[in-house]
Protein backbone atom coordinates (compact mmCIF):
# COMPACT_ATOMS: atom_id res chain seq x y z
CA UNK A 1 0.00 0.00 0.00
CA UNK A 2 2.84 2.39 0.89
CA UNK A 3 4.61 1.61 -2.38
CA UNK A 4 1.42 2.43 -4.29
CA UNK A 5 1.10 5.81 -2.51
CA UNK A 6 4.75 6.63 -3.19
CA UNK A 7 4.34 5.73 -6.87
CA UNK A 8 1.27 7.94 -7.19
CA UNK A 9 3.02 10.90 -5.51
CA UNK A 10 6.07 10.54 -7.75
CA UNK A 11 3.86 10.34 -10.84
CA UNK A 12 2.00 13.51 -9.77
CA UNK A 13 5.29 15.39 -9.28
CA UNK A 14 6.53 14.27 -12.69
CA UNK A 15 3.32 15.47 -14.34
CA UNK A 16 3.53 18.82 -12.53
CA UNK A 17 7.12 19.42 -13.64
CA UNK A 18 6.32 18.36 -17.19
CA UNK A 19 3.48 20.89 -17.30
CA UNK A 20 5.82 23.78 -16.37
CA UNK A 21 8.10 25.55 -18.89
CA UNK A 22 11.71 24.37 -18.77
CA UNK A 23 12.93 27.96 -18.36
CA UNK A 24 10.92 28.35 -15.14
CA UNK A 25 12.50 25.21 -13.68
CA UNK A 26 16.03 26.27 -14.65
CA UNK A 27 15.51 29.76 -13.20
CA UNK A 28 14.85 28.21 -9.78
CA UNK A 29 17.95 26.03 -9.89
CA UNK A 30 20.51 27.75 -7.66
CA UNK A 31 24.13 26.90 -8.38
CA UNK A 32 27.44 28.30 -7.02
CA UNK A 33 28.94 31.12 -9.05
CA UNK A 34 32.29 30.55 -10.73
CA UNK A 35 33.43 33.83 -9.17
CA UNK A 36 31.62 34.28 -5.83
CA UNK A 37 31.12 37.82 -4.59
CA UNK A 38 33.58 38.83 -1.88
CA UNK A 39 33.06 41.71 0.53
CA UNK A 40 35.28 43.23 3.20
CA UNK A 41 34.67 46.25 5.42
CA UNK A 42 36.75 47.86 8.14
CA UNK A 43 36.42 50.92 10.37
CA UNK A 44 39.71 52.84 10.29
CA UNK A 45 39.58 55.63 12.85
CA UNK A 46 36.38 57.45 11.86
CA UNK A 47 36.46 56.18 8.26
CA UNK A 48 34.77 53.06 6.95
CA UNK A 49 36.58 51.37 4.06
CA UNK A 50 34.76 48.63 2.13
CA UNK A 51 35.58 46.58 -0.97
CA UNK A 52 33.30 44.41 -3.13
CA UNK A 53 34.74 42.14 -5.81
CA UNK A 54 34.39 38.88 -7.74
CA UNK A 55 36.55 36.01 -6.53
CA UNK A 56 37.62 33.65 -9.35
CA UNK A 57 39.62 30.46 -8.68
CA UNK A 58 42.96 29.30 -10.04
CA UNK A 59 41.67 25.82 -11.08
CA UNK A 60 45.14 24.70 -12.13
CA UNK A 61 45.62 27.58 -14.56
CA UNK A 62 48.61 29.89 -14.92
CA UNK A 63 47.27 33.22 -13.67
CA UNK A 64 49.68 36.13 -13.96
CA UNK A 65 51.25 36.52 -17.37
CA UNK A 66 48.59 34.26 -18.90
CA UNK A 67 44.97 34.41 -17.69
CA UNK A 68 45.78 37.90 -16.35
CA UNK A 69 48.21 39.31 -18.94
CA UNK A 70 51.07 41.55 -17.94
CA UNK A 71 50.88 45.26 -18.77
CA UNK A 72 47.14 45.20 -19.47
CA UNK A 73 44.21 46.63 -17.52
CA UNK A 74 42.66 44.13 -15.09
CA UNK A 75 39.42 44.64 -13.15
CA UNK A 76 40.61 42.69 -10.06
CA UNK A 77 37.89 40.06 -10.39
CA UNK A 78 35.27 39.23 -13.00
CA UNK A 79 31.81 40.24 -14.19
CA UNK A 80 31.95 43.67 -12.50
CA UNK A 81 35.04 45.70 -11.76
CA UNK A 82 36.01 45.58 -8.10
CA UNK A 83 34.54 48.53 -6.16
CA UNK A 84 35.99 50.36 -3.17
CA UNK A 85 34.12 52.82 -0.96
CA UNK A 86 35.36 55.41 1.57
CA UNK A 87 32.94 57.04 4.00
CA UNK A 88 35.36 59.96 4.49
CA UNK A 89 38.29 61.38 2.50
CA UNK A 90 41.46 59.26 2.49
CA UNK A 91 45.03 59.79 1.34
CA UNK A 92 46.62 57.46 -1.23
CA UNK A 93 50.19 58.25 -2.17
CA UNK A 94 50.32 62.04 -2.03
CA UNK A 95 46.74 62.58 -3.19
CA UNK A 96 43.61 63.17 -1.11
CA UNK A 97 40.72 61.05 -2.41
CA UNK A 98 37.22 62.39 -1.66
CA UNK A 99 34.68 60.19 0.10
CA UNK A 100 32.68 58.01 -2.27
CA UNK A 101 32.86 54.86 -4.40
CA UNK A 102 35.49 54.03 -7.02
CA UNK A 103 36.21 51.20 -9.45
CA UNK A 104 39.41 49.40 -8.54
CA UNK A 105 41.72 48.31 -11.36
CA UNK A 106 45.33 47.21 -11.72
CA UNK A 107 47.89 46.87 -14.47
CA UNK A 108 50.05 43.92 -13.34
CA UNK A 109 53.68 43.77 -14.36
CA UNK A 110 56.52 41.39 -13.58
CA UNK A 111 58.38 43.88 -11.38
CA UNK A 112 55.65 46.33 -10.39
CA UNK A 113 51.91 46.91 -10.59
CA UNK A 114 49.91 50.06 -11.17
CA UNK A 115 46.87 50.17 -8.87
CA UNK A 116 44.12 52.48 -10.14
CA UNK A 117 41.05 54.06 -8.54
CA UNK A 118 38.62 55.24 -11.21
CA UNK A 119 35.75 57.64 -10.55
CA UNK A 120 33.25 55.53 -12.54
CA UNK A 121 32.42 53.03 -9.80
CA UNK A 122 29.95 50.93 -11.82
CA UNK A 123 31.90 49.22 -14.61
CA UNK A 124 31.95 45.83 -16.26
CA UNK A 125 34.90 43.56 -15.59
CA UNK A 126 35.85 43.71 -19.26
CA UNK A 127 37.10 47.27 -18.78
CA UNK A 128 35.09 48.35 -21.83
CA UNK A 129 33.80 51.44 -19.99
CA UNK A 130 37.16 52.39 -18.50
CA UNK A 131 38.43 55.89 -19.27
CA UNK A 132 41.89 56.94 -18.02
CA UNK A 133 40.78 60.57 -17.70
CA UNK A 134 38.41 59.41 -14.93
CA UNK A 135 41.27 58.06 -12.78
CA UNK A 136 41.26 59.48 -9.26
CA UNK A 137 44.73 58.12 -8.49
CA UNK A 138 47.37 55.72 -9.81
CA UNK A 139 49.94 54.18 -7.48
CA UNK A 140 52.93 51.96 -8.25
CA UNK A 141 53.29 48.97 -5.91
CA UNK A 142 55.57 45.95 -5.91
CA UNK A 143 54.15 42.41 -6.01
CA UNK A 144 55.57 39.81 -3.64
CA UNK A 145 55.45 36.04 -3.44
CA UNK A 146 52.89 34.63 -1.05
CA UNK A 147 51.43 31.27 -0.02
CA UNK A 148 49.10 29.78 -2.63
CA UNK A 149 45.55 31.14 -2.51
CA UNK A 150 43.05 29.33 -4.70
CA UNK A 151 40.46 32.13 -4.81
CA UNK A 152 41.31 35.77 -5.34
CA UNK A 153 40.92 37.56 -2.01
CA UNK A 154 40.97 41.24 -1.07
CA UNK A 155 41.32 42.02 2.63
CA UNK A 156 42.34 44.68 5.12
CA UNK A 157 44.70 42.71 7.37
CA UNK A 158 46.52 45.64 8.95
CA UNK A 159 45.04 48.91 10.20
CA UNK A 160 45.24 51.55 12.94
CA UNK A 161 43.38 54.77 13.72
CA UNK A 162 45.43 56.55 11.05
CA UNK A 163 46.16 54.03 8.30
CA UNK A 164 45.17 50.76 6.64
CA UNK A 165 46.60 48.31 4.15
CA UNK A 166 44.40 46.78 1.47
CA UNK A 167 45.88 43.50 0.33
CA UNK A 168 45.09 41.53 -2.82
CA UNK A 169 46.26 37.92 -2.96
CA UNK A 170 45.77 35.27 -5.65
CA UNK A 171 47.68 32.21 -6.74
CA UNK A 172 51.17 32.84 -5.33
CA UNK A 173 51.29 36.65 -5.51
CA UNK A 174 50.14 39.48 -3.26
CA UNK A 175 50.16 43.28 -3.53
CA UNK A 176 49.35 45.90 -0.91
CA UNK A 177 47.76 49.33 -1.24
CA UNK A 178 48.58 51.69 1.68
CA UNK A 179 45.87 54.15 2.70
CA UNK A 180 46.07 56.95 5.25
CA UNK A 181 43.29 58.79 7.06
CA UNK A 182 43.63 62.01 9.07
CA UNK A 183 41.74 60.83 12.14
CA UNK A 184 43.33 63.30 14.54
CA UNK A 185 42.38 66.27 12.36
CA UNK A 186 38.83 64.92 12.03
CA UNK A 187 38.49 64.34 15.78
CA UNK A 188 39.73 67.84 16.61
CA UNK A 189 37.46 69.31 13.96
CA UNK A 190 34.51 67.49 15.49
CA UNK A 191 35.47 68.73 18.94
CA UNK A 192 35.74 72.32 17.69
CA UNK A 193 32.28 72.03 16.16
CA UNK A 194 30.78 71.17 19.52
CA UNK A 195 29.63 73.71 22.06
CA UNK A 196 32.33 74.64 24.56
CA UNK A 197 31.24 72.07 27.10
CA UNK A 198 33.51 70.76 29.81
CA UNK A 199 33.03 67.13 28.79
CA UNK A 200 33.94 67.76 25.14
CA UNK A 201 37.27 69.26 26.19
CA UNK A 202 37.81 66.46 28.71
CA UNK A 203 37.26 63.85 25.99
CA UNK A 204 39.66 65.70 23.70
CA UNK A 205 42.26 65.65 26.48
CA UNK A 206 41.73 61.94 27.05
CA UNK A 207 42.17 61.29 23.32
CA UNK A 208 45.50 63.15 23.39
CA UNK A 209 46.54 61.18 26.47
CA UNK A 210 45.66 57.68 25.30
CA UNK A 211 46.02 57.83 21.53
CA UNK A 212 48.39 60.58 20.44
CA UNK A 213 50.56 60.79 23.59
CA UNK A 214 50.52 64.59 23.18
CA UNK A 215 50.39 65.48 26.88
CA UNK A 216 50.87 69.23 26.46
CA UNK A 217 47.90 69.47 24.09
CA UNK A 218 45.94 67.30 26.50
CA UNK A 219 46.71 69.63 29.41
CA UNK A 220 45.52 72.64 27.39
CA UNK A 221 42.19 70.91 26.70
CA UNK A 222 41.75 69.72 30.28
CA UNK A 223 42.41 73.19 31.70
CA UNK A 224 39.67 74.53 29.40
CA UNK A 225 37.39 71.78 30.67
CA UNK A 226 38.10 72.55 34.32
CA UNK A 227 37.55 76.26 33.71
CA UNK A 228 34.00 75.45 32.61
CA UNK A 229 33.24 72.90 35.32
CA UNK A 230 35.18 71.03 37.99
CA UNK A 231 34.29 67.34 37.97
CA UNK A 232 36.06 64.21 39.21
CA UNK A 233 36.33 63.05 35.59
CA UNK A 234 38.32 65.98 34.20
CA UNK A 235 40.37 66.29 37.41
CA UNK A 236 41.32 62.62 37.05
CA UNK A 237 42.32 63.06 33.40
CA UNK A 238 44.51 66.00 34.41
CA UNK A 239 46.16 63.81 37.07
CA UNK A 240 46.89 61.15 34.46
CA UNK A 241 48.35 63.70 32.05
CA UNK A 242 50.61 65.18 34.72
CA UNK A 243 51.79 61.72 35.77
CA UNK A 244 52.51 60.86 32.13
CA UNK A 245 54.80 63.91 32.03
CA UNK A 246 56.53 62.78 35.24
CA UNK A 247 55.06 65.60 37.36
CA UNK A 248 54.01 63.33 40.24
CA UNK A 249 53.62 66.12 42.80
CA UNK A 250 50.93 67.95 40.81
CA UNK A 251 49.47 64.64 39.64
CA UNK A 252 48.89 63.70 43.30
CA UNK A 253 47.15 67.03 43.94
CA UNK A 254 44.87 66.59 40.91
CA UNK A 255 44.06 63.01 41.98
CA UNK A 256 43.14 64.23 45.48
CA UNK A 257 40.90 66.87 43.92
CA UNK A 258 39.27 64.15 41.81
CA UNK A 259 38.69 62.06 44.97
CA UNK A 260 37.06 64.97 46.76
CA UNK A 261 34.77 65.78 43.82
CA UNK A 262 33.89 62.15 43.17
CA UNK A 263 32.96 61.37 46.78
CA UNK A 264 30.82 64.48 46.90
CA UNK A 265 29.04 63.65 43.62
CA UNK A 266 28.29 60.03 44.52
CA UNK A 267 28.78 58.96 40.88
CA UNK A 268 28.40 55.18 40.47
CA UNK A 269 31.15 55.21 37.79
CA UNK A 270 33.64 56.95 40.07
CA UNK A 271 36.76 54.70 40.34
CA UNK A 272 37.58 55.55 43.95
CA UNK A 273 39.96 52.63 44.62
CA UNK A 274 41.98 53.26 41.45
CA UNK A 275 42.34 56.99 42.12
CA UNK A 276 43.29 56.48 45.80
CA UNK A 277 46.00 54.01 44.83
CA UNK A 278 47.34 56.31 42.10
CA UNK A 279 47.43 59.31 44.47
CA UNK A 280 49.40 57.28 47.01
CA UNK A 281 51.84 55.94 44.38
CA UNK A 282 52.44 59.40 42.93
CA UNK A 283 52.95 60.83 46.41
CA UNK A 284 55.63 58.20 47.09
CA UNK A 285 57.33 58.93 43.76
CA UNK A 286 57.24 62.66 44.48
CA UNK A 287 58.96 62.16 47.85
CA UNK A 288 61.54 59.79 46.34
CA UNK A 289 62.46 62.30 43.63
CA UNK A 290 63.31 65.11 46.10
N, C-alpha and C positions, 0 to 999 in steps of 0.2 A: 504493500500500500504506500509506504514511504517512497519507494523508488518511482511509483507512478506519479506521486505529487511532485517529486523533484523533476521528472521528465517534463511534466506539464508546465512547470515554472520556467524551466530552461527554454522550452519551445516558445513560451509567451515572450520572454526576453529577446530571443532571436528575431521573432516577428516584429517586435517594437523597434529594434535597431535597424532592421531591414527597411522599415517604413520611413526612417529618418534620412535626410540627405547626408551623403558621406562627408561633405564639408562641415556640417554641424558637429559630427562626431569627432573629426580631426581637430576642430577648434577647441574642443574641451580636453584634448589630450595634452597634459602638461609634461614637458620634458626639460631636462637641464639645458641651460644655454652653453654654447661652446665657449663663450667669454662672459662668465658671470659678472654682474655689477659689483664693484667694490666701493666701499665708502669709508672714509676716516675723518674724524673731527677732533679738534683739540683746542682747549682754551689756553691761550698764551698771554699771560697778564690779563688785560681787559679785552683782548682780541680773540675772536673765534676764527680758526682756520679750518676749512673743510675741503676735501677732495673727493670727487666722484669719477670713476673710470671703469672701463671694461678690463677684464682680467683673463686674457688668453693663456693657453698652456703650451709648454714646449713640445710635448708629444714626440720626442725623439728627433725633432728637427734642429737644424743649425739656425740659430736666431739672428745674432748680430753679424752683419756682413752678408746675409742671405735673405731670410724672411724679412728682417728689418735691414734694408741696405744702408751702407755707410754714406754719409754726406747727402742724405735725402731727408725731407721733412717726414716726421713720424708723429702720429697723434697720441702716443703713449696709451695704446689700448686698441679697441676696435669698435665698429659701429659708429659711436659718437666720439668726438675728441674728448680727452680727459678735461674735467672742469674743476677749477679751484676758486674758492670764495673766501674773501676777507671781510669781517664785520667792521673793521676799522682800517685806516691806512697802515701800510707796512713798508719796510725798506728792503729792497733787493739790490745787491750791489751798491751803487751810489745813488739809486733812484728811488724816490718815494712813489709808491703805487697806491692810488686811491682805493677806498673800500669798494667792494663790488665783486662780480664774478668774471672770470677770464678763462679762455681756452688754454690748455697746457700742451705745448708741443716740444719736440726736441729734434735736433739734427745730430744723430750719433756719428762719431768718428772713431778711428782706432785709438788716437791719443787724447782727444778731448771731445766733449759734447757741447752743443749750444742749446741751452734750455730757454724756451720762449713762452712768455705770457702774452696772449693776443686778446684784444678788447672784445672781439666777437665771441662770446662765451658759448653760443649754440652753433656748433659746426659738426659736420659729418667726419667720421674717422678717415675718410679718403683724402681730406685736406683740400677738396675741390673749392671750398668757400674761403680758403685761407688767403689773406692779403697782408703782405709784409708791412704796409703802411699803417696797419692797425695794431702792430706790436706795441705793447706797453713797456716791455723790457726784454732784453736778450742778455744771457749770462753764460760765460764759458765755465765749464766744470770738467773735472777729470774723472773718468770712469775708474773703477777699481775691481779687482777680482773679489768674488764673494762665494759663500757656499751655494750649491745648486738650489734654485727655487723653481719649482715646476710651473706655478702660475705667477704671472706678473703681479707684483704687489707694490702699492704706494703707501707709505706710513709716515708717522711723525714720531720717531723713536726717542728724540732728544729735544728737550725744550726747557725754558726757564721763564721768568716773568718778562724777560727782555728779548728773547730770541727763540728760534725753533729751527729744526732741520727736517726738511721733507726729503725722504729717501725713496728712490725707485730701485727695485731689485727684480731681476728676471734672469733665468738661466744661471750663468755664473758671473754676472756683472751687477754692479750697483753704482748709482750716482746720487749725490746729495745736493740739495738746493738750500743754502742758508738764507734765513729770513730774520729780520730784526723788527722789533716793535718798540715804540718810545713810551713804555708804560709809565715811567716816572713823570714825564711831561704831562701825560694824560691824567694821571692821578692828581698832580698839583693843579692842573687846569680845572678839574672837577671840584677840587677843594676851594679854589678861588671863586668858583661860580656859586658856591653855597653862601648862605648868610653867615656873618661873622659870629658863629656860635662857638661856645667853649669846647663842645665835643668834637666839632669838625677839626679845630686846630689840634686837639689832643690826639685824634686819629691820625692826622698828618704827622705829628711828632712820633707816634708809635711806628708808623710806616718807615720813617727815616731811621729809627732805632733798629728795627728788626730786619728790614730789607736792604736799605741802602747804606747802613752803617755811617750815616752822615750825622754825627751827634750834635755838631754846632747848629745845623739847620733844624734839627729836632728841638734843641733848647729854645731857639727863636720861636718856633710854633707853640711850644708848651708854655712859654712865658705869656704869649698872646692869649692862650686858653685860660691861664690862671688870672689874667687881668680881667677877664670877663666873668669868671666864676671859679671859686675855689672848691674843688671836689676831691675826694680821696683818689679818684681815677687819674686825674691829671697830675696831682701831687706825686702819685706813685710812678707815673711815667717819667716825671722829672727826676725822681730819685734814681731810676734805672739809667737814664741818660748820663747823669753825673757820675754814677758808678762806672759806666762804660768808659768815661774819660779818665777814670782813676781818681776822681775828686770824692773820696770816701767820706770826708768830714761833712760836706754839704749834702751828699747823698743820704747820710744818716739823718740829717735835719729834715730833708724832704720826706723821707720815709716816716719819721715821727709825726710830721704834719699830716701825712696820709692816714696814719693810724688814728689820730685824733678826729679827723673828719669822717673816717669810715665808721668808727664806733658811735659817733654822734648821729650819723645818718641811718644806721641800722640796715644797711643794704645787704640783702642775702648773698650777693655776688662778691662781697668784700672779702679778699683773701687775707684775713687777719694773721693767721699763723705764718704765712709766707713773708709778709711784710715785717712782722716782729723779728723773725729770724734774720732777714736781710739787714735790718737796722742794727741788730746786735753784731753781725759779721762785719759790717762797714765801720761800726764804732771801733771794733778790735783792730781793723786794718788801719784806721786813722791814728790810733794810739801807737801802733807798731811803726808807723812811718815817721813819727816825730823824731 
